[in-house]
């Protein structure tokens, strides 16, 4: 409406000038020079007025364009003190500025919301321009996940983690891939997802990084539980009759030997005894895994970390003294508490400490460190570190698998049980180890 009135004003001036010019032409053509001379100042005035009008309009428009160029939508064009012919124009400028101001505010609000959402999610997000590799966006979750505070281009990631960089470059749009990333001698399973989008004529690749280690561990643990449930059931149903028959056969051989002057061959008795012992051993083995699967719901309560460490030290002190092993407890804040099932966590810590004692038995100066602290995200962490023989990467990848053991007399249940306990506490257990240097078990609650 505003610019329609402005347009009619300009049209009126042009029409008036056209009429006067036509009259001037008519007077000159009819040799009425007196009227022609009278019209001439009017023509000059109208031309000058039209020129001055457009010059002022050009200045007004230039000021408005400048405010738009620098996004200065707070600028106000004074309508009351403007010439009457420009009041309408300035009113239009102010309306446009108000509209731009509202749009800018809405976009800024949406950007702030999006930025906060991206910072709050646990998923790492990175975007970069496809042609140049220049980083467009990195959120805090990505920085914390990989310990990378800043990236100028995606190609600079190659120096920090070549394996991760190669997976990012090769990942196609709308694809998903699980990648194992080594971080501080521990490993994380990261789900990568990629998509493309275009803005300002540039194509960007956006990649999401989701830590799925805990989810995969939980899924794997449930799968093992189902497998073990079936196996223990079948083992016990098969071995129990064998053990019973072996016991019956042994008793009958003893009776037969007494009745016939001990003429039963010794190897018969020894063979039956061996069958009986191995059957009982397999039954105990199956019963242990059955008990392993019975742990379903922890009884959580607040406990001081210092109390857990003190109880563990008191329990294991005789063994440590006997084997001349030094145990150091590091706890900077004695008031630290965690919400756990005390009996389960104590069993877990005992298993880890027994393993650490076994790992340092051949070291000249055996040492074990038990420590606890709070991460920046307020998650409690407990660590058991030793300077023992360590493990190869191949062994470290398998130690939490049920049945797997590097000990000749081991059942392979200890560390599997530790992992199950941590999963019940919505936590995780990780191992860092180097052959000849030692091992660190870290418990994240």
C-alpha positions as CSV (number, residue, x, y, z in Angstrom):
1,X,0.0,0.0,0.0
2,X,2.8,2.4,0.9
3,X,4.7,1.9,-2.4
4,X,1.5,2.1,-4.4
5,X,1.0,5.6,-3.1
6,X,4.6,6.5,-3.8
7,X,4.2,5.1,-7.4
8,X,1.0,7.2,-8.0
9,X,2.9,10.3,-6.8
10,X,5.7,9.7,-9.4
11,X,3.1,9.0,-12.1
12,X,1.3,12.3,-11.3
13,X,4.5,14.3,-11.6
14,X,5.3,12.7,-15.0
15,X,1.8,13.3,-16.2
16,X,1.9,17.0,-15.2
17,X,5.2,17.4,-16.9
18,X,3.9,15.7,-20.0
19,X,0.8,18.1,-20.1
20,X,2.9,21.2,-19.7
21,X,5.3,20.0,-22.4
22,X,2.4,19.4,-24.8
23,X,1.0,22.9,-24.0
24,X,4.4,24.4,-24.7
25,X,4.6,22.5,-28.0
26,X,1.1,23.7,-28.9
27,X,1.9,27.4,-28.2
28,X,5.1,27.3,-30.1
29,X,3.5,25.6,-33.0
30,X,0.7,28.2,-33.1
31,X,3.2,31.1,-32.6
32,X,1.7,32.1,-29.3
33,X,5.1,33.0,-27.9
34,X,3.8,34.8,-24.9
35,X,2.1,31.7,-23.5
36,X,5.1,29.7,-24.5
37,X,7.4,32.0,-22.5
38,X,5.1,31.7,-19.6
39,X,5.1,27.9,-19.7
40,X,8.9,27.7,-20.0
41,X,9.6,28.5,-16.3
42,X,6.9,26.0,-15.3
43,X,8.7,23.3,-17.4
44,X,12.1,24.2,-15.9
45,X,10.6,24.1,-12.4
46,X,8.9,20.7,-13.0
47,X,12.1,19.2,-14.4
48,X,14.2,20.5,-11.6
49,X,11.6,19.3,-9.0
50,X,11.5,15.9,-10.6
51,X,15.4,15.7,-10.7
52,X,15.6,16.9,-7.1
53,X,12.9,14.4,-6.0
54,X,14.7,11.5,-7.6
55,X,18.1,12.7,-6.2
56,X,16.6,12.7,-2.7
57,X,15.0,9.4,-3.3
58,X,18.3,8.0,-4.5
59,X,19.9,9.2,-1.3
60,X,17.1,7.6,0.8
61,X,17.4,4.3,-1.1
62,X,21.2,4.3,-0.8
63,X,20.9,4.7,3.0
64,X,18.4,1.9,3.2
65,X,20.5,-0.4,1.0
66,X,23.5,0.4,3.2
67,X,21.6,-0.6,6.3
68,X,20.5,-3.8,4.6
69,X,24.1,-4.6,3.5
70,X,25.4,-4.3,7.0
71,X,22.3,-5.9,8.5
72,X,21.6,-2.8,10.5
73,X,17.9,-3.5,10.9
74,X,17.7,-1.4,14.0
75,X,18.0,1.8,12.0
76,X,14.9,4.0,12.0
77,X,14.0,6.4,9.2
78,X,12.3,9.5,10.6
79,X,8.9,9.9,9.1
80,X,7.5,12.9,10.9
81,X,10.3,15.3,10.0
82,X,10.7,14.1,6.4
83,X,9.4,16.0,3.4
84,X,5.8,15.0,2.7
85,X,6.8,13.2,-0.5
86,X,9.3,11.0,1.3
87,X,7.2,10.2,4.4
88,X,5.6,7.3,2.5
89,X,9.0,6.0,1.3
90,X,10.5,6.1,4.8
91,X,7.5,4.4,6.2
92,X,8.0,1.6,3.7
93,X,11.7,1.4,4.7
94,X,10.8,1.1,8.4
95,X,8.2,-1.6,7.6
96,X,10.8,-3.6,5.7
97,X,13.4,-3.2,8.5
98,X,10.8,-4.3,11.0
99,X,10.1,-7.4,9.0
100,X,13.8,-8.2,8.5
101,X,14.3,-7.6,12.2
102,X,11.6,-10.2,13.1
103,X,13.0,-12.7,10.6
104,X,16.5,-12.2,11.9
105,X,15.4,-12.7,15.5
106,X,13.5,-15.8,14.6
107,X,16.5,-17.2,12.7
108,X,18.8,-16.3,15.6
109,X,16.5,-18.0,18.1
110,X,16.3,-21.1,15.9
111,X,20.1,-21.1,15.6
112,X,20.5,-20.8,19.4
113,X,18.1,-23.7,19.9
114,X,19.9,-25.8,17.4
115,X,23.2,-25.0,18.8
116,X,22.1,-25.9,22.4
117,X,20.6,-29.1,21.1
118,X,23.8,-30.1,19.3
119,X,25.8,-29.3,22.4
120,X,23.6,-31.4,24.7
121,X,23.4,-34.6,22.7
122,X,25.9,-37.3,23.3
123,X,26.3,-37.9,19.6
124,X,29.4,-36.2,18.1
125,X,28.7,-34.1,15.0
126,X,31.2,-32.9,12.4
127,X,30.5,-31.2,9.1
128,X,33.0,-30.1,6.4
129,X,32.9,-28.7,2.9
130,X,33.2,-31.6,0.4
131,X,35.6,-29.8,-2.0
132,X,38.0,-28.0,0.3
133,X,37.6,-30.1,3.5
134,X,37.1,-26.9,5.5
135,X,35.3,-27.6,8.8
136,X,31.8,-26.1,9.1
137,X,30.8,-27.4,12.5
138,X,32.1,-29.4,15.4
139,X,30.1,-29.9,18.6
140,X,31.5,-30.5,22.1
141,X,30.6,-34.2,22.2
142,X,32.9,-34.8,19.2
143,X,35.7,-32.9,21.0
144,X,35.3,-34.9,24.2
145,X,34.9,-38.2,22.4
146,X,38.2,-37.9,20.5
147,X,40.0,-35.4,22.7
148,X,40.3,-33.0,19.7
149,X,39.8,-29.3,20.7
150,X,40.0,-27.8,17.3
151,X,40.1,-28.8,13.6
152,X,40.6,-26.3,10.7
153,X,40.1,-28.9,7.9
154,X,39.0,-32.5,8.0
155,X,42.4,-33.4,6.4
156,X,44.2,-32.3,9.6
157,X,42.5,-35.2,11.3
158,X,44.7,-37.6,9.4
159,X,47.7,-36.7,11.6
160,X,45.7,-37.3,14.8
161,X,44.0,-40.6,13.8
162,X,44.6,-41.9,10.3
163,X,42.2,-44.8,10.8
164,X,39.3,-42.6,11.7
165,X,40.2,-40.1,8.9
166,X,40.1,-42.9,6.2
167,X,36.7,-44.1,7.4
168,X,35.3,-40.6,7.3
169,X,36.5,-40.0,3.7
170,X,35.3,-43.4,2.4
171,X,31.9,-43.3,4.2
172,X,29.2,-42.8,1.6
173,X,25.9,-40.8,2.0
174,X,23.2,-42.5,4.1
175,X,25.6,-45.3,5.0
176,X,26.3,-46.6,8.6
177,X,29.5,-48.2,9.7
178,X,30.8,-49.3,13.1
179,X,34.5,-48.4,13.6
180,X,36.8,-49.4,16.5
181,X,38.8,-46.4,17.7
182,X,41.8,-46.7,20.0
183,X,41.8,-44.0,22.6
184,X,44.4,-43.9,25.4
185,X,45.1,-47.6,25.0
186,X,41.4,-48.4,25.3
187,X,39.0,-48.9,22.4
188,X,35.6,-47.4,21.6
189,X,33.1,-48.7,19.1
190,X,31.7,-45.8,17.1
191,X,28.8,-45.9,14.8
192,X,29.4,-43.5,11.8
193,X,26.5,-42.0,9.8
194,X,26.9,-39.6,6.9
195,X,24.7,-37.3,4.8
196,X,25.1,-34.4,2.4
197,X,23.5,-31.0,2.3
198,X,24.0,-27.9,0.2
199,X,24.0,-24.2,1.3
200,X,25.3,-21.0,-0.3
201,X,26.3,-23.0,-3.4
202,X,28.6,-25.3,-1.3
203,X,28.2,-29.0,-0.6
204,X,28.8,-30.1,3.0
205,X,29.2,-33.6,4.4
206,X,27.8,-34.1,7.8
207,X,28.9,-37.1,9.9
208,X,27.4,-38.3,13.2
209,X,29.6,-40.2,15.7
210,X,27.7,-42.3,18.2
211,X,29.4,-44.3,20.9
212,X,27.8,-47.7,20.8
213,X,30.3,-49.6,22.9
214,X,28.0,-49.9,25.9
215,X,25.0,-50.9,23.8
216,X,27.0,-53.6,21.9
217,X,28.5,-54.8,25.2
218,X,25.0,-55.2,26.7
219,X,23.7,-57.0,23.6
220,X,26.8,-59.3,23.6
221,X,26.3,-60.0,27.3
222,X,22.7,-60.9,26.8
223,X,23.6,-63.2,23.9
224,X,26.2,-64.9,26.1
225,X,23.7,-65.3,28.9
226,X,21.2,-67.0,26.6
227,X,23.9,-69.3,25.2
228,X,25.2,-70.2,28.6
229,X,21.7,-70.9,29.9
230,X,21.2,-73.5,27.1
231,X,24.7,-74.9,27.5
232,X,24.5,-75.3,31.3
233,X,21.1,-76.9,31.1
234,X,22.3,-79.5,28.5
235,X,25.6,-80.1,30.3
236,X,24.0,-80.8,33.6
237,X,21.3,-83.0,32.1
238,X,24.0,-85.0,30.3
239,X,26.6,-85.2,33.0
240,X,24.4,-85.9,36.0
241,X,23.5,-89.4,35.0
242,X,27.1,-90.2,34.1
243,X,28.2,-89.1,37.6
244,X,25.5,-91.2,39.2
245,X,26.3,-94.3,37.1
246,X,30.0,-93.9,37.9
247,X,29.3,-93.7,41.6
248,X,27.1,-96.8,41.3
249,X,29.7,-98.7,39.3
250,X,32.4,-97.8,41.8
251,X,30.3,-99.1,44.7
252,X,29.6,-102.4,42.9
253,X,33.2,-102.9,42.0
254,X,34.1,-102.5,45.6
255,X,31.5,-105.0,46.7
256,X,32.6,-107.4,43.9
257,X,36.2,-107.1,45.0
258,X,35.5,-107.9,48.6
259,X,33.4,-110.9,47.6
260,X,36.1,-112.3,45.3
261,X,39.2,-111.6,47.2
262,X,40.1,-108.2,45.7
263,X,40.7,-109.6,42.2
264,X,39.2,-106.4,40.5
265,X,41.9,-104.9,38.3
266,X,43.3,-101.6,39.8
267,X,42.9,-99.8,36.4
268,X,39.1,-100.5,36.5
269,X,38.7,-98.8,39.8
270,X,41.0,-95.9,38.8
271,X,39.1,-95.4,35.5
272,X,35.7,-95.3,37.3
273,X,37.1,-92.9,39.9
274,X,38.4,-90.6,37.1
275,X,35.0,-90.6,35.3
276,X,33.3,-89.7,38.6
277,X,35.7,-86.8,39.4
278,X,35.6,-85.3,35.9
279,X,31.8,-85.6,36.0
280,X,31.6,-83.8,39.3
281,X,34.0,-81.2,37.9
282,X,31.9,-80.5,34.9
283,X,28.8,-80.3,37.1
284,X,30.5,-77.7,39.3
285,X,31.6,-75.8,36.2
286,X,28.1,-75.7,34.8
287,X,26.7,-74.7,38.2
288,X,29.2,-71.8,38.3
289,X,27.9,-70.4,35.0
290,X,24.3,-71.0,36.1
291,X,25.0,-68.8,39.2
292,X,26.6,-66.3,36.8
293,X,23.3,-65.9,34.9
294,X,21.3,-65.5,38.1
295,X,22.6,-62.0,38.7
296,X,19.7,-59.8,37.4
297,X,19.0,-56.8,39.7
298,X,21.6,-55.0,41.9
299,X,20.6,-53.7,45.3
300,X,21.9,-50.2,45.0
301,X,22.9,-48.0,47.9
302,X,25.3,-45.0,48.5
303,X,28.7,-46.1,49.8
304,X,32.0,-44.3,50.3
305,X,34.7,-45.4,47.9
306,X,37.2,-45.2,50.8
307,X,35.1,-47.9,52.6
308,X,35.3,-50.2,49.5
309,X,39.0,-49.8,49.3
310,X,39.5,-50.3,53.1
311,X,37.5,-53.5,53.1
312,X,39.4,-54.8,50.1
313,X,42.8,-53.9,51.6
314,X,41.8,-55.6,54.9
315,X,40.7,-58.8,53.1
316,X,43.7,-59.1,50.8
317,X,46.4,-57.8,53.2
318,X,47.6,-61.3,54.3
319,X,48.1,-62.4,50.7
320,X,49.8,-59.1,49.8
321,X,52.2,-59.4,52.7
322,X,52.9,-63.1,52.0
323,X,53.8,-62.3,48.4
324,X,55.6,-59.1,49.2
325,X,53.3,-57.0,46.9
326,X,53.0,-53.3,47.5
327,X,49.4,-51.9,47.3
328,X,49.0,-48.2,47.0
329,X,45.6,-46.6,47.4
330,X,45.1,-43.2,45.7
331,X,41.9,-41.3,46.7
332,X,42.2,-37.5,46.7
333,X,38.7,-36.9,48.0
334,X,37.8,-39.2,50.8
335,X,34.1,-38.1,50.6
336,X,33.5,-39.6,47.2
337,X,30.5,-41.8,47.1
338,X,29.0,-44.1,44.4
339,X,25.6,-45.7,44.1
340,X,26.3,-49.5,43.8
341,X,25.5,-53.0,45.1
342,X,28.2,-53.3,47.7
343,X,28.5,-57.1,47.6
344,X,28.7,-57.3,43.8
345,X,31.3,-54.5,43.5
346,X,33.4,-56.0,46.3
347,X,33.3,-59.3,44.5
348,X,34.3,-57.5,41.3
349,X,37.2,-55.7,43.0
350,X,38.4,-59.0,44.6
351,X,38.5,-60.7,41.2
352,X,40.5,-57.8,39.6
353,X,42.9,-57.6,42.5
354,X,43.4,-61.4,42.5
355,X,44.2,-61.2,38.7
356,X,46.6,-58.3,39.4
357,X,48.4,-60.3,42.1
358,X,48.8,-63.2,39.7
359,X,50.1,-60.8,37.0
360,X,52.9,-59.4,39.2
361,X,54.0,-62.7,40.8
362,X,57.2,-62.8,38.7
363,X,58.1,-59.1,38.9
364,X,61.0,-58.1,41.0
365,X,59.3,-55.1,42.6
366,X,55.5,-55.9,42.3
367,X,53.2,-53.0,42.7
368,X,49.4,-52.5,42.5
369,X,47.6,-49.2,42.5
370,X,44.0,-48.8,43.5
371,X,42.5,-45.4,42.7
372,X,39.2,-43.5,42.5
373,X,38.1,-40.1,41.1
374,X,35.3,-38.2,39.5
375,X,35.3,-37.4,35.8
376,X,34.4,-33.9,34.5
377,X,30.9,-35.3,33.6
378,X,30.5,-36.4,37.2
379,X,30.9,-40.1,36.5
380,X,32.8,-42.0,39.2
381,X,35.8,-44.0,38.0
382,X,37.7,-46.8,39.8
383,X,41.0,-48.2,38.6
384,X,43.2,-51.1,39.4
385,X,46.7,-50.9,37.8
386,X,49.6,-53.3,38.1
387,X,53.2,-53.3,36.8
388,X,52.9,-57.0,35.8
389,X,53.5,-59.0,32.6
390,X,50.7,-57.3,30.7
391,X,48.7,-58.8,27.8
392,X,49.0,-58.8,24.0
393,X,46.2,-57.0,22.1
394,X,44.8,-60.3,20.9
395,X,44.4,-61.5,24.5
396,X,43.0,-58.2,25.7
397,X,40.2,-58.4,23.1
398,X,39.1,-61.7,24.4
399,X,39.4,-61.6,28.2
400,X,35.8,-60.6,28.8
401,X,34.5,-63.5,26.7
402,X,33.0,-66.4,28.9
403,X,35.1,-69.6,28.9
404,X,38.2,-67.7,27.8
405,X,41.2,-67.9,30.2
406,X,44.9,-67.7,29.9
407,X,45.4,-69.7,33.1
408,X,45.6,-73.5,33.1
409,X,43.3,-73.8,36.0
410,X,41.1,-70.9,35.1
411,X,37.4,-71.3,34.3
412,X,37.1,-68.0,32.3
413,X,34.2,-66.8,34.5
414,X,36.0,-64.1,36.6
415,X,36.2,-61.2,34.1
416,X,33.0,-62.2,32.4
417,X,31.3,-61.8,35.8
418,X,33.0,-58.4,36.3
419,X,31.6,-57.2,33.0
420,X,28.2,-58.4,33.8
421,X,28.2,-56.6,37.2
422,X,29.3,-53.4,35.5
423,X,26.5,-53.7,32.9
424,X,24.0,-54.2,35.7
425,X,25.2,-50.9,37.2
426,X,24.7,-49.2,33.8
427,X,28.5,-48.8,33.6
428,X,31.4,-50.3,31.7
429,X,34.7,-51.9,32.3
430,X,37.7,-51.4,30.0
431,X,41.2,-52.7,30.0
432,X,44.5,-51.1,28.9
433,X,47.5,-53.3,28.7
434,X,51.0,-53.6,27.2
435,X,53.2,-56.6,27.3
436,X,56.0,-56.2,29.8
437,X,54.6,-53.0,31.2
438,X,51.4,-53.8,33.1
439,X,47.6,-53.7,33.0
440,X,45.0,-51.2,34.0
441,X,41.3,-52.1,34.5
442,X,39.0,-49.1,34.6
443,X,35.5,-49.1,35.9
444,X,33.2,-46.4,34.6
445,X,30.0,-46.0,36.7
